[in-house]
Amino acid sequence: MRIGIDAQTILNPEIGDAAGLGHYTYHLIDSLLSDNKKNEFVLFFNYKAREEDVERFEKQNVTIRRFPFSYYKKFLPLVYSETLASAFFLRDKLDVLFVPGGRVPITYQKKIVVTGYNLALKKFPELFSKKHVIKFKIKPAAFKRADVVIASTNAAKGDLISDFDVERKKIRVVHNAFDEDFFQIASLSEIQRVKDRYKIGGEYILFMNTIKPSNNLPKLIEAFSKLRLLLKGKKPNSNYKLVIAGKNGWLADEIHQTAKDFGLKNEVIFPGYIEQGDLNALFSGADVFVSVPLYEEFGSSVLEAMACSVPVVCSSVPSLSEITGDAAELVDPYDVDGIKCAILKVLDDDILREEMKAKGLEQAKKFSWEKTAKETLKVLEEVV
């Protein structure tokens, strides 16, 4: 079987979220190639991709292609772009083309599999920039054109059906995964090194993801402001910080300002993007991990926290309920007092915290890129 994969989002973050879609595409391709010699793969990269970045994917059964133009440039006429892209894919005589979350040329009439990605843009357009909303308009056409649409959760499958009118019979659920390195718990010295590096003093509650409106951070900050008042009475010697880690996204400045408006300039820490080598220690040092997005398709960060043996408080949105099972404390993302009480409940109960760590660790073990790759390959074979 000759499988084509649009890999542009890996090495050209302009057209995808490098920490989300690009991360998914990279790890999925890496796992597909690691133990698969019976199939041929053709990987399509952006023309800007550096040679040293592309080299890591070179194998005997892999062909590397570079688009000779930018398929996504706004000033490139649509018809011209569509025709060029279709011809570029067709010349490799693919049995199936796999497009993770991207754009599908309408004139390409061979077998296509796509992933449903960034579905929140349809439900909550007000939480995203106009640029992202406009770019998203190409997605429904891709879903309609595809032979199969892969959903990362059953919850995402439901959204594809209800919000995008995708036929139920053409959707396959394949859970995403996360890096297995998170199962390596950091030492106390490593945790202290990372805390020093990012200027985190004492105990902390952690959030890790892109700083953007859809992650509901103003509500989390408000809940933390109320939590601090309670903790002063229950744990007078504690001085908890809320660490909101991750790169700045749309309207990040307003979220930073929210912390100042609540008088928490020194209590809410924004360390920014966290280097890969520091992630385990930052997770491992947290007393609790909190993520209360208004919408989530999968939510790998909660599984990363669980793999690091950190108890999780997260939003009760369907996808997070699905992947966390009974291992997390679920809350209504709109209920500030509910978020506050859930965090306090975990911090205040040592027995509960240990139970959540054990359950979380077992739940995280159910997800792996190897499993995701095998199930994705099964879908591709089914289509062919």
C-alpha positions as CSV (number, residue, x, y, z in Angstrom):
1,M,0.0,0.0,0.0
2,R,1.3,3.4,-1.0
3,I,0.3,6.0,1.7
4,G,0.7,9.7,1.2
5,I,0.7,11.9,4.3
6,D,0.4,15.7,4.3
7,A,3.1,16.6,6.9
8,Q,3.2,20.3,6.4
9,T,2.0,21.2,9.9
10,I,5.1,19.6,11.5
11,L,7.7,21.9,10.2
12,N,5.7,24.9,9.2
13,P,3.8,26.1,12.3
14,E,2.2,28.9,10.3
15,I,-0.4,26.5,9.0
16,G,-1.0,24.5,12.2
17,D,-0.7,24.7,15.9
18,A,2.9,23.4,16.5
19,A,2.0,22.3,20.0
20,G,-1.2,20.6,18.9
21,L,-1.8,19.6,15.3
22,G,1.9,19.6,14.5
23,H,2.7,17.5,17.6
24,Y,0.0,15.0,16.7
25,T,1.2,14.7,13.1
26,Y,4.9,14.3,14.1
27,H,4.3,11.5,16.7
28,L,1.7,9.7,14.5
29,I,4.1,9.6,11.5
30,D,7.0,8.6,13.7
31,S,5.0,5.7,15.1
32,L,3.7,4.7,11.7
33,L,7.2,4.5,10.3
34,S,8.9,2.9,13.3
35,D,7.6,-0.7,12.6
36,N,6.1,-0.7,9.2
37,K,8.1,-2.0,6.3
38,K,5.3,-3.6,4.3
39,N,3.9,-0.2,3.2
40,E,5.4,2.7,1.3
41,F,5.0,6.2,2.6
42,V,5.2,9.5,0.7
43,L,5.6,12.5,3.1
44,F,4.7,15.9,1.8
45,F,6.5,18.8,3.5
46,N,6.3,22.6,3.1
47,Y,8.8,24.0,0.7
48,K,10.4,26.0,3.6
49,A,11.2,22.9,5.6
50,R,14.9,22.7,6.4
51,E,16.9,19.7,5.1
52,E,18.1,18.8,8.6
53,D,14.6,18.7,9.9
54,V,13.3,16.4,7.1
55,E,16.2,14.0,7.3
56,R,14.9,12.4,10.5
57,F,12.0,10.9,8.5
58,E,14.2,9.3,5.8
59,K,13.9,5.5,5.6
60,Q,14.1,2.9,2.8
61,N,10.3,2.8,2.4
62,V,9.8,6.6,2.7
63,T,9.8,9.1,-0.1
64,I,10.1,12.8,0.8
65,R,8.4,15.4,-1.3
66,R,8.4,19.2,-0.9
67,F,5.6,21.4,-2.2
68,P,7.3,23.8,-4.7
69,F,4.9,26.5,-3.6
70,S,3.0,27.4,-0.4
71,Y,-0.4,25.6,-0.6
72,Y,-1.7,27.9,2.1
73,K,-0.6,31.4,0.9
74,K,-3.6,33.8,1.0
75,F,-2.4,35.6,-2.1
76,L,-2.2,32.5,-4.2
77,P,-5.4,32.2,-6.3
78,L,-7.6,29.4,-4.9
79,V,-8.1,27.6,-8.3
80,Y,-4.4,27.8,-9.1
81,S,-3.5,26.5,-5.6
82,E,-6.1,23.7,-5.8
83,T,-4.9,22.6,-9.3
84,L,-1.2,22.5,-8.4
85,A,-1.8,20.7,-5.1
86,S,-4.0,18.1,-6.7
87,A,-1.4,17.5,-9.5
88,F,1.4,17.3,-6.9
89,F,-0.5,14.5,-5.0
90,L,-1.6,12.7,-8.1
91,R,1.9,12.2,-9.5
92,D,2.8,9.8,-6.7
93,K,0.0,7.4,-7.6
94,L,-1.1,7.0,-3.9
95,D,-3.5,4.4,-2.7
96,V,-4.7,6.7,0.0
97,L,-3.9,10.3,1.1
98,F,-3.9,11.1,4.8
99,V,-4.4,14.7,5.7
100,P,-4.2,15.4,9.5
101,G,-6.4,18.4,10.1
102,G,-5.5,20.3,6.9
103,R,-6.8,21.2,3.5
104,V,-7.9,18.8,0.8
105,P,-7.9,19.9,-2.8
106,I,-11.4,19.5,-4.2
107,T,-10.1,18.4,-7.6
108,Y,-8.2,15.4,-6.0
109,Q,-10.5,12.5,-6.6
110,K,-8.6,9.6,-5.1
111,K,-9.0,8.0,-1.6
112,I,-8.7,10.5,1.3
113,V,-8.7,10.2,5.1
114,V,-8.7,13.4,7.2
115,T,-8.8,14.1,10.9
116,G,-11.4,16.3,12.6
117,Y,-9.4,19.1,14.3
118,N,-10.1,22.5,15.9
119,L,-13.8,21.7,16.0
120,A,-14.3,24.3,18.7
121,L,-14.1,27.0,16.0
122,K,-17.6,26.0,14.9
123,K,-19.1,25.9,18.4
124,F,-17.4,28.9,19.9
125,P,-16.2,31.2,17.1
126,E,-16.1,34.1,19.6
127,L,-13.2,32.5,21.4
128,F,-10.9,32.6,18.4
129,S,-9.4,35.3,16.2
130,K,-11.1,36.2,12.9
131,K,-8.1,34.9,11.1
132,H,-8.6,31.4,12.6
133,V,-12.3,31.4,12.0
134,I,-11.8,32.3,8.3
135,K,-9.1,29.6,7.9
136,F,-11.5,27.1,9.4
137,K,-14.0,27.5,6.6
138,I,-12.0,25.1,4.5
139,K,-12.6,22.3,7.0
140,P,-16.3,21.4,6.2
141,A,-15.3,20.9,2.6
142,A,-12.5,18.5,3.6
143,F,-14.9,16.5,5.8
144,K,-17.3,16.2,2.9
145,R,-14.7,15.2,0.4
146,A,-13.0,12.6,2.6
147,D,-13.8,8.9,2.5
148,V,-13.2,8.7,6.2
149,V,-13.0,11.3,8.9
150,I,-11.0,10.3,12.1
151,A,-12.3,11.7,15.4
152,S,-10.0,11.8,18.4
153,T,-12.8,10.9,20.8
154,N,-16.4,9.8,20.7
155,A,-17.3,13.3,21.9
156,A,-15.6,14.7,18.8
157,K,-17.4,12.2,16.6
158,G,-20.7,13.5,18.0
159,D,-19.7,17.1,17.1
160,L,-18.7,16.1,13.6
161,I,-22.2,14.6,13.1
162,S,-24.2,17.4,14.8
163,D,-22.2,20.5,13.8
164,F,-20.7,19.5,10.5
165,D,-23.3,17.0,9.1
166,V,-20.7,14.3,8.6
167,E,-22.3,10.9,8.0
168,R,-21.9,8.7,11.0
169,K,-20.8,5.7,8.9
170,K,-17.7,7.6,7.6
171,I,-16.4,8.5,11.0
172,R,-13.8,6.4,12.9
173,V,-12.7,7.1,16.5
174,V,-9.0,6.8,17.1
175,H,-7.8,8.2,20.4
176,N,-4.8,10.5,20.4
177,A,-1.9,9.9,22.8
178,F,1.0,11.6,24.5
179,D,4.7,11.2,25.0
180,E,5.6,8.2,27.1
181,D,8.5,10.1,28.6
182,F,5.9,11.6,31.1
183,F,5.9,8.3,32.9
184,Q,9.4,9.1,34.2
185,I,8.8,10.9,37.5
186,A,11.3,13.7,38.1
187,S,13.5,13.6,41.1
188,L,13.2,16.3,43.9
189,S,16.5,17.9,42.8
190,E,15.2,18.1,39.2
191,I,11.9,19.6,40.4
192,Q,13.8,22.2,42.4
193,R,16.0,23.1,39.4
194,V,13.0,23.7,37.2
195,K,11.2,25.7,39.9
196,D,14.3,27.9,40.3
197,R,14.6,28.3,36.5
198,Y,11.0,29.5,36.2
199,K,11.0,31.5,39.5
200,I,8.3,29.4,41.2
201,G,8.6,29.5,45.0
202,G,6.8,27.0,47.2
203,E,3.7,24.9,46.4
204,Y,1.8,25.4,43.2
205,I,-1.2,24.5,41.2
206,L,-0.4,23.9,37.5
207,F,-2.1,24.6,34.2
208,M,-0.2,23.7,31.0
209,N,-1.5,24.6,27.5
210,T,-1.7,27.5,25.2
211,I,-2.8,30.8,26.8
212,K,-6.0,31.6,24.9
213,P,-9.7,32.3,25.6
214,S,-11.0,28.8,24.9
215,N,-9.0,27.4,27.8
216,N,-11.2,29.5,30.2
217,L,-8.3,30.9,32.2
218,P,-10.1,34.0,33.5
219,K,-12.5,31.6,35.4
220,L,-9.5,29.6,36.7
221,I,-7.8,32.8,37.9
222,E,-11.0,33.9,39.6
223,A,-11.4,30.5,41.3
224,F,-7.8,30.7,42.5
225,S,-8.3,34.1,44.0
226,K,-11.2,32.7,46.1
227,L,-9.2,29.5,46.9
228,R,-6.3,31.6,48.3
229,L,-8.7,33.2,50.9
230,L,-9.9,29.7,52.0
231,L,-6.3,28.3,52.2
232,K,-5.2,31.1,54.5
233,G,-7.7,29.8,57.0
234,K,-7.2,26.0,56.4
235,K,-3.4,26.0,55.7
236,P,-2.0,29.2,57.2
237,N,1.6,28.2,56.4
238,S,0.9,27.6,52.7
239,N,1.6,30.1,50.0
240,Y,0.2,28.5,46.9
241,K,0.9,29.9,43.4
242,L,-1.0,29.3,40.3
243,V,1.4,28.5,37.4
244,I,-0.1,29.1,34.0
245,A,2.5,27.6,31.6
246,G,2.4,27.6,27.9
247,K,3.0,29.8,24.9
248,N,0.9,33.0,24.4
249,G,-2.0,32.6,22.1
250,W,-4.8,35.0,21.0
251,L,-5.7,37.6,23.6
252,A,-3.0,36.3,26.0
253,D,-2.3,39.9,27.2
254,E,-5.9,40.2,28.4
255,I,-5.5,37.0,30.4
256,H,-2.3,38.2,32.0
257,Q,-4.2,41.4,32.9
258,T,-6.9,39.4,34.6
259,A,-4.4,38.1,37.2
260,K,-3.4,41.7,37.9
261,D,-7.1,42.8,38.2
262,F,-7.6,40.2,40.9
263,G,-4.5,41.5,42.7
264,L,-2.6,38.3,41.9
265,K,0.4,39.7,40.0
266,N,2.9,37.8,42.2
267,E,0.7,34.8,42.9
268,V,-0.1,33.8,39.3
269,I,3.0,32.9,37.4
270,F,3.3,32.9,33.6
271,P,6.6,31.2,32.8
272,G,5.8,31.0,29.1
273,Y,6.8,28.2,26.8
274,I,8.3,25.3,28.7
275,E,11.3,23.5,27.3
276,Q,10.7,19.8,26.6
277,G,13.4,18.7,29.1
278,D,11.6,20.7,31.9
279,L,8.1,19.4,31.4
280,N,8.3,16.3,33.6
281,A,9.7,18.2,36.5
282,L,7.2,21.0,36.2
283,F,4.3,18.5,36.2
284,S,5.8,16.3,38.9
285,G,6.3,19.3,41.3
286,A,2.6,20.4,41.2
287,D,0.2,19.5,44.0
288,V,-2.7,19.4,41.5
289,F,-3.1,20.0,37.8
290,V,-6.1,22.0,36.6
291,S,-7.6,22.3,33.2
292,V,-11.1,23.7,32.7
293,P,-11.5,24.5,29.0
294,L,-14.9,25.4,27.6
295,Y,-14.3,22.8,24.8
296,E,-11.7,20.1,24.2
297,E,-11.4,17.5,21.5
298,F,-8.9,15.3,23.3
299,G,-6.8,17.0,26.1
300,S,-3.4,15.3,26.2
301,S,-2.2,17.6,29.0
302,V,-4.5,15.9,31.5
303,L,-3.0,12.5,30.6
304,E,0.5,13.9,30.8
305,A,-0.2,15.1,34.4
306,M,-1.7,11.7,35.3
307,A,1.4,9.9,33.9
308,C,3.5,12.2,36.2
309,S,1.3,11.0,39.2
310,V,-0.3,14.4,39.6
311,P,-4.0,14.5,40.7
312,V,-6.2,16.2,38.0
313,V,-9.1,18.6,38.3
314,C,-10.6,19.2,34.9
315,S,-13.6,20.4,32.9
316,S,-16.6,18.0,32.6
317,V,-16.8,18.6,28.9
318,P,-17.6,15.2,27.2
319,S,-14.1,14.5,25.7
320,L,-12.3,15.0,29.0
321,S,-14.9,12.9,30.8
322,E,-14.2,10.2,28.2
323,I,-10.4,10.1,28.4
324,T,-10.1,10.5,32.2
325,G,-12.6,7.9,33.3
326,D,-13.0,8.0,37.0
327,A,-9.5,9.2,37.6
328,A,-10.1,13.0,37.7
329,E,-12.3,15.4,39.7
330,L,-14.7,16.8,37.1
331,V,-16.1,20.4,37.3
332,D,-18.5,22.6,35.3
333,P,-16.1,25.0,33.5
334,Y,-18.6,27.9,34.0
335,D,-18.9,27.4,37.8
336,V,-16.1,29.4,39.5
337,D,-17.1,28.2,43.0
338,G,-17.2,24.6,41.8
339,I,-13.7,24.9,40.4
340,K,-12.5,26.4,43.7
341,C,-14.1,23.7,45.8
342,A,-12.8,20.8,43.6
343,I,-9.2,22.1,43.9
344,L,-9.6,22.6,47.7
345,K,-11.1,19.1,48.0
346,V,-8.0,17.5,46.4
347,L,-5.5,19.7,48.3
348,D,-7.3,19.0,51.6
349,D,-7.5,15.2,51.4
350,D,-4.3,13.2,51.4
351,I,-6.0,9.9,51.0
352,L,-8.1,11.1,48.0
353,R,-4.9,12.6,46.4
354,E,-3.1,9.3,46.6
355,E,-6.1,7.4,45.2
356,M,-6.3,9.9,42.3
357,K,-2.6,9.5,41.6
358,A,-2.9,5.7,41.4
359,K,-6.0,5.8,39.2
360,G,-4.6,8.5,37.0
361,L,-1.4,6.5,36.3
362,E,-3.5,3.5,35.3
363,Q,-5.7,5.6,33.1
364,A,-2.8,7.2,31.3
365,K,-1.4,3.7,30.4
366,K,-4.3,3.1,28.2
367,F,-3.0,5.6,25.6
368,S,0.1,5.4,23.4
369,W,1.2,6.6,20.0
370,E,1.9,3.0,19.0
371,K,-1.8,2.2,19.6
372,T,-2.9,5.3,17.8
373,A,-0.7,4.5,14.8
374,K,-1.9,0.9,14.6
375,E,-5.6,2.0,14.7
376,T,-4.9,4.8,12.1
377,L,-3.2,2.3,9.8
378,K,-6.2,0.0,10.1
379,V,-8.4,2.9,9.0
380,L,-6.2,3.6,6.0
381,E,-6.2,-0.1,5.0
382,E,-10.0,-0.2,5.3
383,V,-10.4,2.8,2.9
384,V,-8.0,1.2,0.3
